[in-house]
Amino acid sequence: MRRAGIEVIDDLGRMVGEAELVMSIVPPSAAIEVAQCYYDPIRKSKRSPYFVDCNAVAPATARRIHQMLGGLRFIDAGIIGGPPVPGTQDPGNGPRFYASGDHANELMQLAQYGLDIAVLDGPVGAASALKLAYAGMTKGFAAIATAMVHAAAREGLDDALRAELIRTQPNFLARLERAIPDMFPKAYRWVAEMEQIGEFIGAEREGANMYKGMARLYDWIASELERPSSADLAALLEFCRKKK
């Protein structure tokens, strides 16, 4: 953190007293609690920094946080993309921060420090909705692939499934080979995110229950990671490691 110029400050009052923007980037299950912690320090601060909620929450949750922080300057934000890969010069290498709401343009000041910022012409909740729509596709893919590989392996059909994917869906296979192992250390964070996506979708007939099921899948993966040795996770990794 020292190399990146990051300073850890344990005093919220001091931090908001020196900040222009307070960015909340936590697991979505903690988004409301974190916002509550900052309400009084920001309200009492002479600088009155903007509170930027960057968490993967449903639009309704973003609006709830905005209402809860009534009187504070609020920006709804959503982060799409992973951390930058060192040594890669691709302009798309790294996350993009989408922002919405009355104060969204204030986030553009971070572009001068190298962050990719895009402002949406929409109210609070728009950035969160875009984030969840994207995550529902990408992380939904990882969930579906994990469920099907696990079920096939349980029936002793992992080799046959892999052979068929090589024959008809090589690009699909290449993607799941990356997606499943990369998901393991993040599974605990994706539980609440899937639940938020289900809330975003709303109606069961429109697919909300799919994401409730994905939340339980990621919860199971997270619990399996706590075991000294998990045959289920080992089988998933073996499937992803096999050579074409």
C-alpha positions as CSV (number, residue, x, y, z in Angstrom):
1,M,0.0,0.0,0.0
2,R,2.9,2.3,0.7
3,R,4.1,1.9,-2.9
4,A,0.7,3.0,-4.1
5,G,0.6,6.0,-1.8
6,I,-2.3,4.6,0.2
7,E,-2.5,5.7,3.9
8,V,-4.6,3.7,6.3
9,I,-6.7,6.0,8.6
10,D,-8.7,4.5,11.5
11,D,-10.3,7.8,12.4
12,L,-13.4,8.4,10.3
13,G,-13.7,12.0,11.4
14,R,-10.2,12.8,10.3
15,M,-10.6,11.0,7.1
16,V,-13.8,12.8,6.0
17,G,-12.3,16.0,7.2
18,E,-9.5,15.6,4.6
19,A,-11.4,14.0,1.8
20,E,-13.4,15.3,-1.2
21,L,-14.9,11.9,-2.1
22,V,-15.6,9.0,0.2
23,M,-15.9,5.8,-1.9
24,S,-17.6,2.7,-0.3
25,I,-16.3,-0.5,-1.9
26,V,-17.2,-3.4,0.3
27,P,-19.1,-6.7,-0.1
28,P,-22.7,-5.8,-0.9
29,S,-24.0,-7.3,2.3
30,A,-22.1,-4.5,4.2
31,A,-23.1,-1.6,2.0
32,I,-25.8,-0.2,4.2
33,E,-23.9,-0.7,7.4
34,V,-20.8,1.2,6.0
35,A,-23.0,4.0,4.8
36,Q,-24.5,4.3,8.2
37,C,-21.1,4.6,9.8
38,Y,-20.2,7.5,7.6
39,Y,-23.4,9.5,8.0
40,D,-22.5,11.4,11.2
41,P,-18.8,12.0,10.4
42,I,-19.7,13.5,7.0
43,R,-22.6,15.5,8.3
44,K,-20.4,17.1,10.9
45,S,-17.5,17.7,8.5
46,K,-16.7,21.2,7.3
47,R,-15.7,19.8,3.9
48,S,-18.9,17.8,3.4
49,P,-17.3,15.2,1.0
50,Y,-19.4,13.3,-1.6
51,F,-20.4,9.8,-0.5
52,V,-19.9,7.4,-3.5
53,D,-21.6,4.0,-3.1
54,C,-19.7,1.8,-5.5
55,N,-21.1,-1.5,-4.3
56,A,-22.9,-4.2,-6.3
57,V,-26.4,-3.5,-4.9
58,A,-29.9,-3.4,-6.4
59,P,-31.1,0.0,-7.6
60,A,-33.7,-0.1,-4.8
61,T,-30.8,-0.6,-2.3
62,A,-28.9,2.3,-3.8
63,R,-31.9,4.5,-3.4
64,R,-32.4,3.4,0.1
65,I,-28.9,4.3,1.0
66,H,-29.4,7.7,-0.7
67,Q,-32.5,8.3,1.3
68,M,-30.8,7.1,4.5
69,L,-28.0,9.7,3.9
70,G,-30.5,12.5,3.4
71,G,-28.7,15.8,3.3
72,L,-25.4,14.4,2.2
73,R,-24.1,14.7,-1.4
74,F,-24.5,11.2,-2.8
75,I,-23.2,9.5,-6.0
76,D,-24.4,6.1,-7.2
77,A,-21.6,4.2,-8.8
78,G,-21.0,0.7,-10.2
79,I,-17.6,-0.9,-11.0
80,I,-17.4,-3.1,-14.1
81,G,-14.2,-5.0,-14.8
82,G,-11.3,-6.5,-12.7
83,P,-8.1,-4.8,-11.4
84,P,-5.5,-3.8,-14.0
85,V,-3.1,-6.4,-15.1
86,P,0.5,-5.2,-14.5
87,G,2.5,-4.6,-17.7
88,T,-0.6,-4.4,-19.9
89,Q,-1.1,-1.2,-21.9
90,D,-4.5,-2.0,-23.2
91,P,-6.8,1.0,-22.6
92,G,-9.5,-1.4,-21.5
93,N,-7.2,-3.0,-18.9
94,G,-8.8,-2.3,-15.6
95,P,-12.2,-1.4,-14.2
96,R,-14.6,1.3,-15.3
97,F,-16.6,3.3,-12.8
98,Y,-20.1,4.2,-13.9
99,A,-21.8,7.0,-12.0
100,S,-25.3,8.4,-11.9
101,G,-27.4,10.9,-9.9
102,D,-27.4,14.6,-9.6
103,H,-23.7,14.8,-8.5
104,A,-22.3,12.1,-10.8
105,N,-20.1,14.5,-12.8
106,E,-18.1,15.1,-9.6
107,L,-16.6,11.6,-10.0
108,M,-14.9,12.7,-13.2
109,Q,-12.2,14.4,-11.2
110,L,-10.7,11.0,-10.5
111,A,-10.0,10.6,-14.3
112,Q,-6.9,12.7,-13.9
113,Y,-5.5,10.0,-11.6
114,G,-6.0,7.3,-14.2
115,L,-9.4,5.9,-13.3
116,D,-11.8,5.2,-16.1
117,I,-15.0,7.1,-15.3
118,A,-18.2,7.1,-17.3
119,V,-21.2,9.3,-16.2
120,L,-24.7,7.9,-17.0
121,D,-27.6,10.3,-17.8
122,G,-29.8,8.8,-15.2
123,P,-30.9,9.1,-11.5
124,V,-29.5,7.3,-8.5
125,G,-29.9,3.6,-9.1
126,A,-29.0,3.7,-12.8
127,A,-25.3,2.9,-12.3
128,S,-26.2,0.1,-9.8
129,A,-28.7,-1.3,-12.3
130,L,-26.0,-1.4,-15.1
131,K,-23.5,-3.1,-12.8
132,L,-26.0,-5.8,-11.8
133,A,-27.2,-6.4,-15.4
134,Y,-23.6,-7.0,-16.4
135,A,-22.7,-9.1,-13.3
136,G,-25.8,-11.1,-13.8
137,M,-24.5,-12.2,-17.2
138,T,-20.8,-12.8,-16.3
139,K,-21.2,-14.2,-12.8
140,G,-24.3,-16.0,-13.9
141,F,-22.3,-17.8,-16.5
142,A,-19.8,-18.9,-13.9
143,A,-22.6,-20.2,-11.7
144,I,-24.3,-22.2,-14.6
145,A,-20.9,-23.6,-15.7
146,T,-20.0,-24.6,-12.2
147,A,-23.4,-26.3,-11.6
148,M,-23.2,-28.3,-14.8
149,V,-19.6,-29.4,-14.5
150,H,-20.2,-30.5,-10.9
151,A,-23.3,-32.5,-11.9
152,A,-21.6,-34.1,-14.9
153,A,-18.5,-35.1,-12.7
154,R,-20.8,-36.6,-10.1
155,E,-22.2,-38.9,-12.8
156,G,-18.7,-39.7,-14.1
157,L,-19.4,-37.8,-17.4
158,D,-16.8,-35.0,-17.0
159,D,-14.5,-36.4,-19.7
160,A,-17.5,-36.8,-22.1
161,L,-18.7,-33.3,-21.4
162,R,-15.3,-31.9,-22.0
163,A,-14.9,-33.8,-25.3
164,E,-18.2,-32.4,-26.5
165,L,-17.3,-28.9,-25.5
166,I,-14.0,-29.2,-27.4
167,R,-15.9,-30.5,-30.4
168,T,-18.8,-27.9,-30.5
169,Q,-18.0,-25.1,-28.1
170,P,-14.2,-24.5,-27.7
171,N,-14.6,-20.8,-26.9
172,F,-17.2,-21.7,-24.2
173,L,-14.8,-24.2,-22.7
174,A,-11.9,-21.8,-22.7
175,R,-14.0,-19.3,-20.8
176,L,-15.3,-21.6,-18.2
177,E,-11.7,-22.9,-17.7
178,R,-10.9,-19.4,-16.5
179,A,-14.2,-18.5,-14.9
180,I,-14.5,-21.4,-12.5
181,P,-11.1,-21.3,-10.8
182,D,-11.1,-17.4,-10.7
183,M,-14.5,-17.5,-9.0
184,F,-13.4,-19.6,-6.0
185,P,-11.8,-16.9,-3.8
186,K,-14.6,-14.5,-4.7
187,A,-17.5,-16.8,-4.0
188,Y,-18.3,-15.5,-0.5
189,R,-18.7,-12.0,-1.9
190,W,-20.9,-13.1,-4.7
191,V,-23.6,-14.6,-2.4
192,A,-25.1,-11.2,-1.5
193,E,-24.5,-9.9,-5.0
194,M,-26.7,-12.7,-6.5
195,E,-29.4,-11.9,-4.0
196,Q,-29.2,-8.3,-5.0
197,I,-29.5,-9.3,-8.7
198,G,-32.6,-11.3,-7.8
199,E,-34.1,-8.2,-6.1
200,F,-33.2,-6.2,-9.2
201,I,-35.0,-8.6,-11.5
202,G,-38.0,-8.7,-9.1
203,A,-40.5,-11.2,-10.4
204,E,-40.0,-14.9,-10.1
205,R,-41.4,-15.5,-13.6
206,E,-38.7,-13.1,-15.0
207,G,-35.8,-15.1,-13.5
208,A,-35.3,-13.7,-10.0
209,N,-35.3,-17.3,-8.5
210,M,-32.3,-18.3,-10.8
211,Y,-30.1,-15.8,-8.9
212,K,-31.4,-16.9,-5.5
213,G,-30.2,-20.4,-6.5
214,M,-26.9,-19.0,-7.7
215,A,-26.5,-17.3,-4.3
216,R,-26.8,-20.7,-2.6
217,L,-24.4,-22.2,-5.0
218,Y,-21.7,-19.6,-4.2
219,D,-22.4,-20.0,-0.5
220,W,-21.8,-23.7,-0.9
221,I,-18.5,-23.0,-2.8
222,A,-17.4,-20.7,-0.1
223,S,-18.1,-23.2,2.6
224,E,-16.3,-26.0,0.7
225,L,-13.2,-23.7,0.5
226,E,-13.1,-23.8,4.3
227,R,-12.7,-27.5,4.4
228,P,-9.1,-28.9,4.4
229,S,-9.9,-31.0,1.3
230,S,-13.0,-30.9,-0.8
231,A,-13.4,-33.6,-3.4
232,D,-16.1,-31.5,-5.1
233,L,-13.9,-28.5,-5.6
234,A,-11.0,-30.8,-6.7
235,A,-13.2,-32.3,-9.4
236,L,-14.1,-28.8,-10.7
237,L,-10.5,-27.8,-10.8
238,E,-9.4,-31.0,-12.5
239,F,-12.0,-30.4,-15.2
240,C,-10.6,-26.9,-15.8
241,R,-7.0,-28.1,-15.9
242,K,-7.4,-30.9,-18.4
243,K,-5.6,-30.4,-21.7
244,K,-7.4,-30.3,-24.9
